[in-house]
């Protein structure tokens, strides 16, 4: 069983994912909606948007290699919900698709889960979702007797099952051993093939079946897929399989489920590989009929050079290493068979097999060495290029000036001041009203209908009171209807306060979760009636003919509460300090160094040289203090000058003061 999931962002909206699940009838054999609707999905996105959440829903997909019934799909959905903490009520849309290219009977299920838990207003816990999805998959496979699949997280599954169900853990323990099977065709390649009109799932099935049927015979495998229209060719790094149009389908290693070393061994024993395709990972020489046949071989010494029954000694003369040749295509041709041994017709079958095995090991060792050397060379070139780029950046980057330092500090302070709230966004009362009417329109209509019935009942009571006479029983009827009217009004008040409570809870205006309407006890109903008498919004909704005023007041309350939190964030102490520092920074730019005394000028120049903003401010403050002290010490009473009846005072020279702003 395969369980996948993706997060659908709130900004993407609900239309695309809803259309993908219910609208693509032409791409599916059938679409069976289990429950939910587009409106329910819209509500999830609206709630996520009002709560400033990144994701609106989570899209789960369930498929299996074997046929599954509707009951098994529902059982799987419930198991996923139990693992992640949600119920069917939190699933806004659930469908079953039918596609002929899928596993089993071609059926798979999609369901969308809201990301916010309505019980506490927090996100559902989807941490480590891939490991936990595999846990549910293995459980369902064991519960229903399906084939056990090897996943990427089976060790996590085994550790969880050891605690929860030791019997299941023992039954799937073998899945934790060995390496994971390769994907025959990658997800990206599947999408590309589908866009070209191909059926990637059918291709995958065909290739897998052929390799399984030939039981490891590569020559037979190559011939069979050739008959089906496929071709094996040399790719950039390894052998690949192309379709009948010559378009890439997948790598040969993915189909055979082997690594590089195992593939090399398979190709060495394959006549098809020697005659038709290049050696694994390399291109053959230009003049060779086949790459493996064109490999140079070393000729061993003949037996006549040594006495009988004496093994030939290895040559002690230094051998010259073969240099790589360059083909016309620009690729380096690797001589993989240097120093390899050669079998003769006089050798036994075991000796030939031994020599072939030795040559294979040597060939693999040389290939690994060449790959390592090539990797080191690429790393060295990348490091060299990185160093060159850094040198160029250092050369181009001019030395910082005093104004650059002030600009950088100013940008930091402005970023702090303009930083948006991490969770909240500015909203309007119109947005809140639209959300309320969208989610509670049915409840508001019910309230309106009940109010109209009560008003009609009151009118009937009024007419009965007016027509009451001693010879008729209209007075008794009026009393009976009055009792009925009081009961209906009390029920309406309970319903209204419950809906107002639910709206405020959804909007985050209260932390107290409302109880389900039908499960209220008598005591809770009495408490609700007490709350109703003090709740202005519930009274407005009950007493006025329309719900406009009450909804407007609630929307205004939510907008004010939300925007007040944002305002408090914008006026936090960090922002206030940044504004003060920014003002000081702007005043520091306007300082005229000639207005400072000699000591202040020297200190200010040193601070500029060291790019020390605090030191520059300190130099200005200290300079002005010294100037003030000097003025106080030299103070003399100013003698007035008489000019007729007018007394003139000599004006004292004013000194520019920066200290108050710094």
Beta strands, then each sheet from edge to edge (+ up, - down):
strand 1: 2-9
strand 2: 30-36
strand 3: 55-63
strand 4: 91-98
strand 5: 107-114
strand 6: 231-234
strand 7: 239-242
strand 8: 248-251
strand 9: 325-326
strand 10: 332-333
strand 11: 641-643
strand 12: 646-648
sheet 1: 1+ 3- 5+ 4- 2+
sheet 2: 6+ 7- 8+
sheet 3: 9+ 10-
sheet 4: 11+ 12-
end
